[in-house]
């Protein structure tokens, strides 16, 4: 029998006032002020709903359920008034007890992903799921004495550090999840301290851990990440105000605003070339939450310009409302159909819904 769930279905008005302690991603009151924004956001959400096979988004090529993008989509849908769709995803994750996403076993190697457990915890918190205590109990032992998370990986029963793929994004979700569920714990404090220690000199955060002990971390355009920086900012939204947190937020926001291209888009590493939708979506979302309205609107305008119109015909009819990852993704869809690059369409759209809330009146 399914465990009880206290469903939290957020309408647009409810999303504005949702408690940041539960849903740090909730849209502030100045968002979604135009019919164009609502239309773009609802069209993207409708496309995502249409892709929920068994309640979850799918990998291309028949490779099964895409749990990571499904949770991304659920968080964005819950923040933008599409609570029923978010609930459907959460139910599908819960039906598998999240273990299909967090745990793996192959060729003698058994792994529990710290980042996977943390991301599942955040979803459970947003949806007020009864699984929260269980996930906290699974996550806290994966936080080391220095605050750094690590996957629990073994090979033939022996510790296997070579199969530990924990990273800064997972660290951010750990801080996000534990700061809500267990704010006074040693694990939460240590994980937060370690996360802040990973900030680059330019305000960005890298994807992979730097264990050199240098502060700030030395980053390059190859190691810093817009996506990671945006995810860290989402996590920091849930922390109590402090000088260290405020400083980290301000520096990260400065990095994002100075990395935005003239077109409004963002690349994964914050350089002018290689702008893509999911980096733009994540950055636009957190910029809007932080009150950087002009930058958020520019990002939303870029996304709307790369959203497939509802009048699309031919091969593009199947992706009406979706966001192209980049121009090459759209070109491939026109030539071969969208499933030729299914993962790019899913990854992009699942991380763009909330950013569309800042679209201007006309585009």
Residue frames relative to the residue before (quaternion, step in Angstrom):
aa qw qx qy qz dx dy dz
X 1.0000 0.0000 0.0000 0.0000 0.00 0.00 0.00
X 0.4964 -0.6666 0.4654 0.3043 3.57 -0.94 0.86
X 0.4866 -0.6488 0.5024 0.3000 3.53 -1.13 0.75
X 0.5802 -0.6079 0.4002 0.3655 3.59 -1.08 0.62
X 0.1169 -0.7720 0.6222 0.0567 3.53 -1.10 0.74
X 0.2764 -0.7186 0.6113 0.1831 3.53 -1.01 0.85
X 0.2605 -0.8261 0.4828 0.1290 3.52 -0.01 1.32
X 0.1079 -0.7759 0.6189 0.0572 3.51 -1.03 0.86
X 0.0105 -0.8023 0.5952 -0.0448 3.56 -0.14 1.29
X 0.1818 -0.8324 0.5204 0.0567 3.53 -0.44 1.25
X 0.2236 -0.7218 0.6395 0.1420 3.56 -0.76 1.02
X 0.7118 -0.4447 0.2953 0.4564 3.59 -1.22 0.21
X 0.6713 0.4818 -0.3189 0.4643 3.58 0.85 -0.85
X 0.6571 0.5059 -0.3229 0.4561 3.58 0.90 -0.82
X 0.6210 0.5530 -0.3505 0.4310 3.58 1.02 -0.75
X 0.6178 0.5630 -0.3550 0.4188 3.57 1.04 -0.70
X 0.8009 0.3169 -0.1329 0.4904 3.57 0.93 -0.88
X 0.3490 0.7530 -0.4965 0.2544 3.59 1.25 0.16
X 0.5536 -0.6340 0.4258 0.3322 3.54 -1.01 0.81
X 0.4410 -0.6964 0.5010 0.2636 3.57 -0.83 1.00
X 0.5792 0.5876 -0.3836 0.4149 3.57 1.15 -0.41
X 0.7228 0.3651 -0.2296 0.5400 3.57 1.19 -0.45
X 0.8132 0.1019 -0.0019 0.5730 3.55 0.88 -0.93
X 0.1532 -0.8348 0.5249 0.0645 3.55 0.21 1.28
X 0.6469 0.5328 -0.3100 0.4489 3.55 1.26 -0.31
X 0.3865 0.7493 -0.4794 0.2435 3.59 1.21 -0.02
X 0.4909 -0.6719 0.4682 0.2971 3.54 -0.97 0.86
X 0.4291 -0.6932 0.5071 0.2796 3.60 -0.91 0.84
X 0.7101 -0.5174 0.2841 0.3839 3.56 -1.24 0.46
X 0.6677 0.5104 -0.3304 0.4296 3.60 1.09 -0.50
X 0.5523 0.6087 -0.4034 0.4022 3.62 1.24 -0.03
X 0.8191 0.2504 -0.1989 0.4763 3.53 -1.39 0.26
X 0.2980 0.7802 -0.4948 0.2402 3.56 0.77 1.04
X 0.7377 0.3771 -0.2321 0.5096 3.60 1.19 -0.13
X 0.5783 -0.5723 0.4448 0.3743 3.59 -1.13 0.54
X 0.6141 0.5581 -0.3519 0.4330 3.58 1.07 -0.72
X 0.6434 0.5175 -0.3224 0.4629 3.57 1.00 -0.81
X 0.6614 0.5027 -0.3086 0.4634 3.58 0.87 -0.88
X 0.6547 0.5225 -0.3148 0.4464 3.56 0.96 -0.90
X 0.6761 0.4932 -0.2952 0.4609 3.59 0.87 -0.96
X 0.6644 0.5108 -0.2942 0.4594 3.54 0.94 -0.92
X 0.6869 0.4831 -0.2859 0.4615 3.58 0.88 -0.90
X 0.6257 0.5351 -0.3410 0.4539 3.59 1.07 -0.69
X 0.6550 0.4939 -0.3086 0.4815 3.59 0.98 -0.82
X 0.6509 0.5128 -0.3151 0.4628 3.58 0.97 -0.84
X 0.6351 0.5331 -0.3303 0.4509 3.58 1.01 -0.80
X 0.6434 0.5089 -0.3343 0.4639 3.60 0.98 -0.77
X 0.6442 0.5176 -0.3266 0.4587 3.58 0.93 -0.84
X 0.6343 0.5320 -0.3387 0.4471 3.59 0.92 -0.85
X 0.6734 0.5175 -0.2917 0.4401 3.55 1.02 -0.79
X 0.6879 0.4763 -0.2768 0.4725 3.58 1.25 -0.30
X 0.5191 0.6776 -0.3972 0.3370 3.59 1.26 -0.03
X 0.0555 -0.8049 0.5906 -0.0151 3.54 0.23 1.26
X 0.8284 0.0032 -0.0453 0.5583 3.58 -0.50 1.17
X 0.6848 -0.4869 0.2745 0.4676 3.57 1.24 0.41
X 0.7386 0.3585 -0.2090 0.5313 3.60 1.26 -0.11
X 0.5132 -0.5951 0.5190 0.3363 3.54 -1.24 0.54
X 0.3369 -0.7739 0.5153 0.1484 3.56 -1.14 0.68
X 0.4641 -0.6203 0.5510 0.3102 3.53 -1.24 0.55
X 0.5336 -0.6105 0.4751 0.3417 3.55 -1.18 0.51
X 0.7749 0.3753 -0.2575 0.4386 3.52 -1.28 0.33
X 0.5861 -0.6129 0.3695 0.3799 3.58 1.20 0.33
X 0.4269 0.7331 -0.4415 0.2922 3.60 1.18 0.46
X 0.6757 -0.5735 0.2828 0.3667 3.57 1.15 0.45
X 0.7987 -0.3437 0.2409 0.4312 3.49 -1.38 -0.31
X 0.2418 -0.7481 0.6053 0.1245 3.53 -0.99 0.95
X 0.1891 -0.8321 0.5140 0.0881 3.57 0.12 1.31
X 0.6473 0.5510 -0.3330 0.4081 3.58 0.90 -0.89
X 0.7089 0.4305 -0.2586 0.4952 3.57 0.82 -0.98
X 0.5963 0.5609 -0.3678 0.4412 3.59 1.11 -0.60
X 0.6658 0.4752 -0.3058 0.4872 3.60 0.96 -0.82
X 0.5859 0.5547 -0.3660 0.4638 3.61 1.05 -0.72
X 0.6796 0.4945 -0.2873 0.4595 3.55 0.86 -1.02
X 0.6530 0.5294 -0.3234 0.4344 3.59 0.90 -0.89
X 0.6536 0.5110 -0.3220 0.4561 3.60 0.94 -0.84
X 0.6833 0.4714 -0.2903 0.4761 3.57 0.96 -0.82
X 0.6479 0.5163 -0.3217 0.4585 3.58 0.98 -0.78
X 0.6511 0.5146 -0.3151 0.4604 3.58 0.99 -0.81
X 0.6834 0.4955 -0.2831 0.4552 3.58 1.07 -0.73
X 0.7644 0.3833 -0.1805 0.4859 3.58 1.20 -0.41
X 0.6923 -0.5294 0.2810 0.4020 3.56 1.11 0.54
X 0.6055 0.5311 -0.3645 0.4674 3.59 1.24 0.27
X 0.0360 0.8728 -0.4839 0.0530 3.51 0.89 1.04
X 0.6159 0.5591 -0.3616 0.4211 3.59 1.02 -0.67
X 0.6604 0.4851 -0.3049 0.4854 3.58 1.00 -0.80
X 0.6268 0.5244 -0.3330 0.4703 3.58 1.02 -0.76
X 0.6404 0.5289 -0.3105 0.4623 3.55 1.02 -0.83
X 0.6283 0.5350 -0.3409 0.4503 3.58 1.00 -0.76
X 0.6509 0.4969 -0.3118 0.4819 3.58 0.99 -0.81
X 0.6598 0.5173 -0.3104 0.4480 3.57 0.88 -0.96
X 0.6310 0.5284 -0.3310 0.4616 3.59 1.01 -0.76
X 0.6617 0.5038 -0.3084 0.4618 3.59 1.00 -0.82
X 0.6345 0.5047 -0.3293 0.4841 3.58 1.03 -0.73
X 0.6698 0.5046 -0.2949 0.4581 3.58 0.91 -0.92
X 0.6062 0.5839 -0.3609 0.4016 3.59 1.00 -0.77
X 0.7174 0.3765 -0.2277 0.5401 3.57 1.15 -0.63
X 0.4233 -0.7147 0.4428 0.3376 3.59 1.33 0.13
X 0.5749 -0.6401 0.3273 0.3907 3.55 1.25 0.65
X 0.5078 0.6895 -0.4173 0.3043 3.61 1.21 -0.27
X 0.5804 0.5780 -0.3867 0.4237 3.59 1.11 -0.53
X 0.6925 0.4368 -0.2579 0.5129 3.57 1.22 -0.52
X 0.7616 0.4186 -0.2186 0.4437 3.59 0.84 -0.93
X 0.7853 0.3010 -0.1426 0.5219 3.60 1.07 -0.69
X 0.0055 0.7896 -0.6136 0.0042 3.55 -1.11 0.67
X 0.0493 -0.7775 0.6263 0.0283 3.53 -1.23 0.51
X 0.1943 0.7815 -0.5634 0.1846 3.56 -0.64 1.13
X 0.8674 -0.0311 0.0019 0.4966 3.54 -0.96 0.98
X 0.7655 -0.3922 0.1913 0.4729 3.56 0.90 0.95
X 0.6468 0.4882 -0.3165 0.4930 3.59 1.30 -0.19
X 0.0694 -0.7867 0.6134 0.0029 3.57 -0.76 1.09
X 0.0117 -0.8277 0.5578 -0.0601 3.57 -0.73 1.07
X 0.1192 -0.7120 0.6830 0.1114 3.51 -1.22 0.70
X 0.3162 -0.7786 0.5203 0.1523 3.56 -0.61 1.19
X 0.4038 -0.7156 0.5177 0.2383 3.59 -0.68 1.09
X 0.6722 0.4953 -0.2952 0.4644 3.56 0.93 -0.90
X 0.6336 0.5315 -0.3269 0.4573 3.56 1.07 -0.72
X 0.6475 0.4999 -0.3175 0.4797 3.58 0.95 -0.86
X 0.6594 0.5212 -0.3091 0.4449 3.59 0.95 -0.89
X 0.6675 0.4942 -0.3035 0.4670 3.57 0.95 -0.85
X 0.6346 0.5101 -0.3232 0.4824 3.58 1.04 -0.75
X 0.6223 0.5432 -0.3349 0.4534 3.58 1.08 -0.71
X 0.6438 0.5141 -0.3273 0.4627 3.58 0.92 -0.86
X 0.6411 0.5090 -0.3301 0.4701 3.60 0.93 -0.83
X 0.6565 0.5155 -0.3168 0.4505 3.59 0.89 -0.90
X 0.6503 0.5143 -0.3166 0.4609 3.59 1.02 -0.76
X 0.6541 0.5198 -0.3136 0.4513 3.55 0.91 -0.93
X 0.7496 0.3739 -0.2021 0.5073 3.56 0.98 -0.85
X 0.3869 -0.7459 0.4559 0.2934 3.58 1.33 0.13
X 0.1817 0.8264 -0.4945 0.1987 3.51 0.90 1.09
X 0.5359 -0.6429 0.4530 0.3071 3.56 -1.09 0.71
X 0.5896 0.6031 -0.3649 0.3943 3.61 1.22 -0.26
X 0.3979 0.7570 -0.4630 0.2329 3.63 1.20 -0.20
X 0.6915 0.4741 -0.3222 0.4396 3.67 0.67 -0.89
X 0.6298 0.5365 -0.3345 0.4512 3.58 1.03 -0.78
X 0.6873 0.4818 -0.2835 0.4639 3.57 0.89 -0.93
X 0.6007 0.5332 -0.3559 0.4777 3.61 1.08 -0.66
X 0.6651 0.5113 -0.2965 0.4565 3.56 0.95 -0.86
X 0.6606 0.4804 -0.3037 0.4905 3.59 1.14 -0.56
X 0.7062 0.4959 -0.2668 0.4291 3.57 1.02 -0.81
X 0.6639 0.5549 -0.3398 0.3686 3.60 0.77 -0.94
X 0.6482 0.5017 -0.3515 0.4522 3.67 0.95 -0.61
X 0.6446 0.5197 -0.3229 0.4584 3.62 1.23 -0.32
X 0.5666 0.5379 -0.3913 0.4863 3.58 1.32 0.13
X 0.3455 -0.7768 0.4929 0.1851 3.58 -0.56 1.16
X 0.7076 -0.4668 0.3222 0.4215 3.55 -1.30 0.17
X 0.6863 0.4394 -0.2792 0.5079 3.60 1.23 -0.44
X 0.6116 -0.5836 0.3328 0.4179 3.57 1.31 0.07
X 0.5692 0.5998 -0.3813 0.4133 3.59 1.23 -0.27
X 0.3742 -0.7155 0.5403 0.2367 3.56 -0.92 0.89
X 0.0448 -0.7737 0.6308 0.0378 3.54 -1.26 0.44
X 0.4851 -0.6304 0.5133 0.3221 3.54 -1.11 0.67
X 0.3793 -0.6794 0.5750 0.2530 3.55 -1.17 0.63
X 0.1126 0.8194 -0.5427 0.1464 3.56 0.00 1.34
X 0.0136 0.7813 -0.6235 0.0254 3.54 -0.96 0.91
X 0.1638 -0.7468 0.6333 0.1199 3.54 -1.25 0.52
X 0.8241 -0.0889 -0.0142 0.5593 3.53 -0.57 1.23
X 0.7485 -0.4304 0.2032 0.4617 3.56 1.02 0.89
X 0.6626 0.4782 -0.3073 0.4877 3.60 1.24 -0.19
X 0.6151 -0.5546 0.3979 0.3946 3.64 -1.08 0.62
X 0.0946 -0.8110 0.5772 -0.0127 3.55 -0.94 0.97
X 0.1152 -0.8427 0.5225 0.0595 3.62 0.32 1.20
X 0.5670 0.6044 -0.3927 0.3988 3.62 1.15 -0.39
X 0.7202 0.3906 -0.2464 0.5178 3.58 1.21 -0.39
X 0.4352 0.6460 -0.4827 0.4004 3.55 1.17 0.68
X 0.0230 -0.8320 0.5530 -0.0389 3.58 -0.40 1.25
X 0.2650 0.7770 -0.5259 0.2222 3.59 1.16 0.50
X 0.0304 -0.8136 0.5802 -0.0225 3.58 -1.05 0.77
X 0.7480 -0.4185 0.2744 0.4359 3.55 -1.33 0.00
X 0.5938 0.5501 -0.3797 0.4479 3.62 1.05 -0.60
X 0.6600 0.4898 -0.2996 0.4846 3.57 0.95 -0.84
X 0.6093 0.5438 -0.3422 0.4646 3.57 1.09 -0.70
X 0.6437 0.5228 -0.3152 0.4615 3.58 1.00 -0.84
X 0.6652 0.4829 -0.3073 0.4795 3.59 0.93 -0.84
X 0.5978 0.5600 -0.3539 0.4514 3.58 1.12 -0.65
X 0.6665 0.4845 -0.2913 0.4859 3.57 0.91 -0.94
X 0.6278 0.5427 -0.3231 0.4550 3.56 0.97 -0.90
X 0.7294 0.4547 -0.2486 0.4466 3.55 0.73 -1.08
X 0.7201 0.4467 -0.2620 0.4619 3.58 0.80 -0.98
X 0.6191 0.5540 -0.3594 0.4250 3.60 1.04 -0.64
X 0.6602 0.4609 -0.2961 0.5139 3.58 1.23 -0.45
X 0.7747 0.4023 -0.2007 0.4446 3.57 0.76 -1.05
X 0.8121 0.0604 0.0153 0.5801 3.59 1.03 -0.75
X 0.0279 -0.8878 0.4585 0.0283 3.58 0.79 1.05
X 0.7330 0.4384 -0.2538 0.4540 3.61 1.05 -0.56
X 0.4985 0.7011 -0.4117 0.3007 3.58 1.23 -0.06
X 0.6178 -0.5346 0.4312 0.3829 3.53 -1.28 0.44
X 0.6280 0.5488 -0.3383 0.4359 3.59 0.99 -0.82
X 0.6596 0.5042 -0.3114 0.4623 3.59 0.94 -0.84
X 0.6701 0.5004 -0.2974 0.4606 3.58 0.87 -0.95
X 0.6898 0.4799 -0.2855 0.4608 3.57 0.85 -0.96
X 0.6492 0.5155 -0.3205 0.4584 3.59 0.97 -0.83
X 0.6441 0.5199 -0.3167 0.4632 3.58 1.02 -0.78
X 0.6489 0.5179 -0.3158 0.4593 3.58 0.91 -0.92
X 0.6762 0.4829 -0.3050 0.4653 3.58 0.92 -0.87
X 0.6201 0.5451 -0.3469 0.4450 3.58 0.98 -0.79
X 0.6792 0.4872 -0.2974 0.4615 3.59 0.83 -0.92
X 0.6280 0.5542 -0.3349 0.4317 3.60 1.11 -0.61
X 0.6373 0.5519 -0.3176 0.4341 3.58 1.25 -0.33
X 0.4757 0.6920 -0.4433 0.3137 3.62 1.20 -0.05
X 0.4397 -0.6966 0.5148 0.2374 3.54 -1.02 0.92
X 0.6722 -0.5107 0.3657 0.3919 3.55 -1.29 0.32
X 0.7048 0.4397 -0.2666 0.4887 3.60 1.14 -0.57
X 0.6482 -0.5463 0.3076 0.4321 3.59 1.28 0.18
X 0.5735 0.5949 -0.3758 0.4193 3.57 1.24 -0.33
X 0.2897 -0.6952 0.6122 0.2407 3.53 -1.39 0.02
X 0.4001 -0.7041 0.5265 0.2588 3.60 -1.03 0.73
X 0.5624 -0.5861 0.4493 0.3720 3.56 -1.25 0.23
X 0.7832 0.3053 -0.1495 0.5206 3.57 0.97 -0.85
X 0.6068 -0.6071 0.3829 0.3415 3.55 -1.08 0.75
X 0.1906 -0.7135 0.6604 0.1360 3.51 -1.23 0.67
X 0.0833 -0.8287 0.5535 0.0083 3.58 -0.52 1.17
X 0.3434 0.7673 -0.4779 0.2547 3.57 1.22 0.46
X 0.4375 -0.6993 0.4570 0.3327 3.55 1.18 -0.52
X 0.5084 0.6464 -0.4238 0.3795 3.58 1.27 -0.06
X 0.0558 -0.7827 0.6196 0.0179 3.56 -1.06 0.80
X 0.4839 -0.3098 -0.8022 0.1626 1.54 -1.33 2.13
X 0.6454 -0.5081 0.4027 0.4039 3.53 -1.32 0.29
X 0.3888 -0.6978 0.5503 0.2430 3.56 -1.07 0.76
X 0.0019 0.8150 -0.5776 0.0465 3.59 -0.58 1.15
X 0.2167 -0.7360 0.6232 0.1514 3.53 -1.29 0.40
X 0.6714 -0.4736 0.3578 0.4438 3.56 -1.26 0.03
X 0.6312 0.5181 -0.3430 0.4642 3.58 1.25 -0.17
X 0.7594 0.3855 -0.2121 0.4792 3.59 1.11 -0.53
X 0.6307 0.5167 -0.3569 0.4559 3.61 1.09 -0.49
X 0.1543 -0.8157 0.5563 0.0365 3.57 -1.15 0.58
X 0.4256 -0.6787 0.5452 0.2471 3.56 -0.90 0.99
X 0.6481 0.5351 -0.3187 0.4383 3.58 0.92 -0.91
X 0.6770 0.4824 -0.2906 0.4738 3.57 0.90 -0.95
X 0.6433 0.5328 -0.3205 0.4468 3.57 0.94 -0.90
X 0.6595 0.4989 -0.3072 0.4709 3.59 0.95 -0.85
X 0.6536 0.5100 -0.3172 0.4605 3.59 0.97 -0.82
X 0.6213 0.5263 -0.3376 0.4723 3.58 1.02 -0.75
X 0.6513 0.5138 -0.3220 0.4563 3.59 0.93 -0.84
X 0.6137 0.5280 -0.3484 0.4724 3.61 1.03 -0.68
X 0.6540 0.5085 -0.3095 0.4668 3.58 1.01 -0.81
X 0.6787 0.5099 -0.2957 0.4382 3.58 0.90 -0.93
X 0.5208 0.6419 -0.4091 0.3864 3.60 1.21 -0.41
X 0.7161 0.4716 -0.2472 0.4513 3.58 1.11 -0.66
X 0.5930 0.6009 -0.3583 0.3986 3.60 1.26 -0.15
X 0.5625 -0.5648 0.4632 0.3873 3.58 -1.15 0.46
X 0.5764 -0.5951 0.4319 0.3566 3.55 -1.13 0.63
X 0.1521 0.7497 -0.6345 0.1109 3.55 -1.01 0.89
X 0.6612 -0.5086 0.3645 0.4139 3.55 -1.23 0.37
X 0.6693 0.5114 -0.3040 0.4450 3.59 0.95 -0.89
X 0.6707 0.4853 -0.3001 0.4739 3.57 0.93 -0.87
X 0.6578 0.5099 -0.3174 0.4545 3.60 0.88 -0.88
X 0.6446 0.5143 -0.3210 0.4658 3.57 0.95 -0.83
X 0.6611 0.5037 -0.3073 0.4635 3.60 0.91 -0.90
X 0.6511 0.5141 -0.3163 0.4602 3.59 0.95 -0.85
X 0.6761 0.5036 -0.3037 0.4438 3.58 0.83 -0.95
X 0.6718 0.4899 -0.2992 0.4682 3.56 0.95 -0.85
X 0.6514 0.5078 -0.3164 0.4666 3.58 1.01 -0.79
X 0.6527 0.5008 -0.3118 0.4755 3.59 0.99 -0.79
X 0.6159 0.5357 -0.3434 0.4646 3.57 1.04 -0.71
X 0.6344 0.5224 -0.3274 0.4663 3.58 1.00 -0.82
X 0.6769 0.4933 -0.3084 0.4509 3.57 0.86 -0.91
X 0.6921 0.4817 -0.3055 0.4422 3.60 0.76 -0.93
X 0.6958 0.4508 -0.2864 0.4802 3.60 1.01 -0.68
X 0.6523 0.5077 -0.3141 0.4670 3.61 1.26 -0.28
X 0.5150 0.6475 -0.4248 0.3676 3.59 1.22 -0.20
X 0.3937 -0.7260 0.5136 0.2328 3.56 -0.87 0.94
X 0.6870 -0.4797 0.3468 0.4214 3.55 -1.28 0.28
X 0.6407 0.5330 -0.3196 0.4508 3.58 1.16 -0.58
X 0.5582 -0.5974 0.3899 0.4236 3.58 1.25 -0.39
X 0.6287 0.5686 -0.3273 0.4175 3.56 1.25 -0.34
X 0.2962 -0.7239 0.5965 0.1799 3.53 -1.41 0.17
X 0.2905 -0.6971 0.6176 0.2197 3.54 -1.20 0.54
X 0.6803 -0.5083 0.3294 0.4127 3.56 -1.20 0.34
X 0.7801 0.3336 -0.1770 0.4988 3.59 1.00 -0.74
X 0.5688 -0.6441 0.3684 0.3548 3.58 1.25 0.15
X 0.5315 0.5784 -0.4368 0.4385 3.57 1.18 0.52
X 0.6829 -0.5319 0.3163 0.3881 3.57 -1.25 0.33
X 0.7154 0.4367 -0.2565 0.4814 3.59 1.05 -0.70
X 0.7946 0.3496 -0.2385 0.4353 3.52 -1.26 0.51
X 0.1906 0.7960 -0.5482 0.1720 3.58 1.06 0.71
X 0.0043 0.8042 -0.5938 0.0258 3.58 -0.96 0.85
X 0.6597 -0.5787 0.3361 0.3420 3.53 -1.25 0.52
X 0.7140 0.4620 -0.3162 0.4205 3.59 0.73 -0.89
X 0.6033 0.5204 -0.3643 0.4822 3.61 1.10 -0.57
X 0.6540 0.5057 -0.3048 0.4728 3.58 0.99 -0.84
X 0.6548 0.5244 -0.3143 0.4444 3.58 0.97 -0.82
X 0.6838 0.4771 -0.2926 0.4682 3.57 0.86 -0.93
X 0.6678 0.4974 -0.3020 0.4642 3.57 0.91 -0.91
X 0.6600 0.5147 -0.3104 0.4507 3.58 0.92 -0.89
X 0.6207 0.5564 -0.3293 0.4435 3.57 1.04 -0.81
X 0.7389 0.4129 -0.2534 0.4682 3.59 0.69 -1.05
X 0.5986 0.5446 -0.3694 0.4567 3.59 1.10 -0.56
X 0.6461 0.5095 -0.3156 0.4727 3.57 1.03 -0.73
X 0.6372 0.5234 -0.3231 0.4643 3.57 0.96 -0.87
X 0.7089 0.4642 -0.2480 0.4696 3.57 1.04 -0.85
X 0.5519 -0.6476 0.3781 0.3647 3.58 1.29 0.02
X 0.4673 0.6389 -0.4690 0.3917 3.59 1.23 0.35
X 0.1375 -0.8745 0.4609 0.0627 3.51 0.64 1.24
X 0.6709 0.5117 -0.3160 0.4339 3.60 0.82 -0.96
X 0.6793 0.4781 -0.2901 0.4752 3.58 0.92 -0.91
X 0.6411 0.5198 -0.3254 0.4614 3.59 1.01 -0.78
X 0.6507 0.5137 -0.3124 0.4638 3.59 1.00 -0.79
X 0.6280 0.5220 -0.3344 0.4704 3.59 1.02 -0.75
X 0.6533 0.5033 -0.3126 0.4713 3.58 0.96 -0.83
X 0.6552 0.5074 -0.3110 0.4653 3.58 0.95 -0.87
X 0.6253 0.5345 -0.3390 0.4565 3.59 1.01 -0.75
X 0.6266 0.5198 -0.3346 0.4745 3.59 1.02 -0.79
X 0.6730 0.5049 -0.3040 0.4468 3.58 0.88 -0.91
X 0.6441 0.5152 -0.3268 0.4614 3.58 0.94 -0.86
X 0.6478 0.5242 -0.3155 0.4539 3.58 1.02 -0.78
X 0.7400 0.3555 -0.2056 0.5327 3.58 1.23 -0.45
X 0.4852 0.6239 -0.4479 0.4181 3.56 1.25 0.48
X 0.4544 -0.6855 0.4944 0.2814 3.57 -0.88 0.94
X 0.4154 -0.7339 0.4724 0.2562 3.61 -0.64 1.04
X 0.5769 -0.6090 0.4233 0.3423 3.54 -1.19 0.54
X 0.6147 0.5341 -0.3426 0.4685 3.57 1.29 -0.14
X 0.3984 0.7447 -0.4656 0.2644 3.60 1.27 -0.06
X 0.1582 -0.7834 0.5978 0.0617 3.54 -1.09 0.82
X 0.7327 0.4242 -0.3007 0.4390 3.53 -1.32 -0.06
X 0.8312 -0.1663 0.1298 0.5144 3.57 -1.02 -0.80
X 0.6582 0.5255 -0.3157 0.4370 3.59 1.11 -0.55
X 0.4645 0.6852 -0.4522 0.3322 3.61 1.21 -0.18
X 0.6571 0.5341 -0.3078 0.4338 3.60 1.10 -0.66
X 0.7451 0.3445 -0.2188 0.5275 3.60 1.22 -0.23
X 0.2172 0.7807 -0.5525 0.1950 3.59 1.06 0.65
X 0.7985 0.2553 -0.2162 0.5005 3.56 -0.78 1.05
X 0.5926 0.5713 -0.3674 0.4330 3.59 1.21 -0.37
X 0.3959 -0.6933 0.5525 0.2396 3.55 -1.32 0.38
X 0.3915 -0.7059 0.5365 0.2464 3.56 -0.82 0.96
X 0.5169 -0.6446 0.4635 0.3201 3.59 -0.97 0.81
X 0.7439 -0.1849 0.1483 0.6249 3.55 1.01 -0.92
X 0.7229 -0.4465 0.2763 0.4492 3.63 -1.18 0.21
X 0.6151 0.5519 -0.3569 0.4355 3.60 1.05 -0.67
X 0.6193 0.5447 -0.3391 0.4525 3.59 1.08 -0.71
X 0.6586 0.4973 -0.3040 0.4759 3.57 0.97 -0.85
X 0.6470 0.5254 -0.3216 0.4495 3.58 0.94 -0.87
X 0.6527 0.5082 -0.3152 0.4651 3.58 0.98 -0.82
X 0.6457 0.5240 -0.3207 0.4535 3.58 1.02 -0.78
X 0.6408 0.5242 -0.3224 0.4589 3.58 1.01 -0.77
X 0.7255 0.4467 -0.2347 0.4679 3.55 1.04 -0.81
X 0.8394 0.1897 -0.0393 0.5079 3.56 0.86 -1.02
X 0.5731 -0.5445 0.4052 0.4593 3.58 1.24 -0.25
X 0.6269 -0.6086 0.3383 0.3494 3.57 -1.08 0.70
X 0.6271 0.5670 -0.3542 0.3997 3.59 1.07 -0.54
X 0.4798 0.6411 -0.4441 0.4019 3.57 1.28 -0.04
X 0.7709 0.1299 -0.0861 0.6176 3.57 1.25 -0.46
X 0.0430 0.8670 -0.4954 0.0338 3.56 1.01 0.87
X 0.6653 0.5271 -0.3242 0.4176 3.58 0.85 -0.92
X 0.6423 0.5237 -0.3303 0.4518 3.60 1.02 -0.75
X 0.6441 0.5094 -0.3256 0.4686 3.60 0.97 -0.78
X 0.6765 0.4965 -0.2916 0.4591 3.58 0.93 -0.91
X 0.6658 0.4999 -0.3071 0.4610 3.59 0.84 -0.95
X 0.6775 0.5041 -0.3020 0.4423 3.57 0.86 -0.93
X 0.7352 0.4395 -0.2621 0.4445 3.57 0.62 -1.09
X 0.6447 0.5405 -0.3314 0.4271 3.59 1.01 -0.72
X 0.7463 0.3656 -0.2205 0.5106 3.61 1.19 -0.34
X 0.6509 0.5585 -0.2933 0.4223 3.60 1.26 0.19
X 0.4836 0.7159 -0.4348 0.2541 3.60 1.13 -0.46
X 0.7126 0.4694 -0.2788 0.4406 3.58 0.74 -1.03
X 0.6312 0.5452 -0.3437 0.4315 3.60 0.99 -0.72
X 0.5968 0.5792 -0.3590 0.4236 3.59 1.13 -0.57
X 0.5178 0.6587 -0.4085 0.3620 3.60 1.22 -0.34
X 0.7051 0.4624 -0.2558 0.4728 3.57 1.20 -0.45
X 0.3324 0.7607 -0.4962 0.2543 3.58 1.24 0.30
X 0.4830 -0.6793 0.4687 0.2925 3.61 -1.00 0.78
X 0.7312 -0.4428 0.3001 0.4233 3.55 -1.32 0.12
X 0.8023 0.1068 -0.0377 0.5861 3.57 0.96 -0.78
X 0.0090 0.7864 -0.6176 0.0089 3.55 -1.13 0.65
